[in-house]
Amino acid sequence: IGGLVEGWTGLQSGLAAVRRIDEVESLPGEPADLFGELKEGGGPLRVTFQDVTFGYGDERAPAHKGVTFEVPAGGMVALVGPSGAGKSTVFSLLERFYDHDGGTITLDGRDIRDWPLGELRASLAYVEQDAPVLAGTLRENLLFAAPDAPEDRLTDAVARTRLDTLVARLPEGLDTAVGHRGVTLSGGERQRIAIARALLRRPRLLLLDEVTSQLDAVNEQALRDVILELAEQSTVLVIAHRLSTVRHADRIVVLEEGRVRTAGTHEELIASDDLYRELAATQLAAEVR
Ligand code: ATP
């Protein structure tokens, strides 16, 4: 009887799960090509924002009130600005988590709305501060965006992002379960996983939200080298938190209250802009030791 009751309960929860899957599948949402083909090559993308306006749809002031800037193909542009200036919104619009309200965003001259969503997202890699880790093994976490990457590239990406020390520590190496049901990873380790994923994918556009903390000097230098290397093959747009990053950027765009306040190189902006000088002395000076 106990077995029957247990079986019945299991069957009920199984049916409920099937119903939920059905519900999710029938939701109107993003097109079915969401994950698209991960096409190799294609070269770095040129990105333009022309007078872009966007509001999140609440009562607050729009997040973008006419944002204009350009990132040349293969270039590296740093976004800086006070909290709430609209930096992360640039990334959300490029990933098409939201559609902009006015103005134009183009990638390689083609309107972002004309890009099949799957192709667009397959061309981008987003490395964020708190990169998500999925329940699964470390290997699965590294390969989920580039499942066909050969073993030698995986080993190389692991070594270059200094994840090899983590792998050596884990009981089953790359095949150790991580995330929710496995070993908990630090923020710095999660970001290194995200960068290793980007290395494996070779994106046409890398969106990088630089960490504000968590990395020691050795890892910091390793990541800097990897990012500079990625920058040789990709266009890079980085929300910068480091002076060393803005110094490497071809151009720095200073955002303030949803508008581009000014743009230039570090030296130009230090000489010409009060707000930039202040940001350089506070936000950007917080180098990790
Ligand atoms: P920070 O440096 O603090 O991350 P930011 O420059 O990246 O700031 P955004 O995150 O782009 O700024 O935010 C711009 C404006 O949009 C802010 O007023 C913010 O509160 C608002 N905003 C951002 N994300 C959302 C959201 N998902 N829903 C509603 N409003 C949002």
Boltz pocket constraint, residues with backbone or C-beta under 6 A from the ligand:
constraints:
  - pocket:
      binder: B
      contacts: [[A, 56], [A, 58], [A, 60], [A, 61], [A, 62], [A, 63], [A, 81], [A, 82], [A, 83], [A, 84], [A, 85], [A, 86], [A, 87], [A, 88], [A, 89], [A, 90]]
      max_distance: 6.0
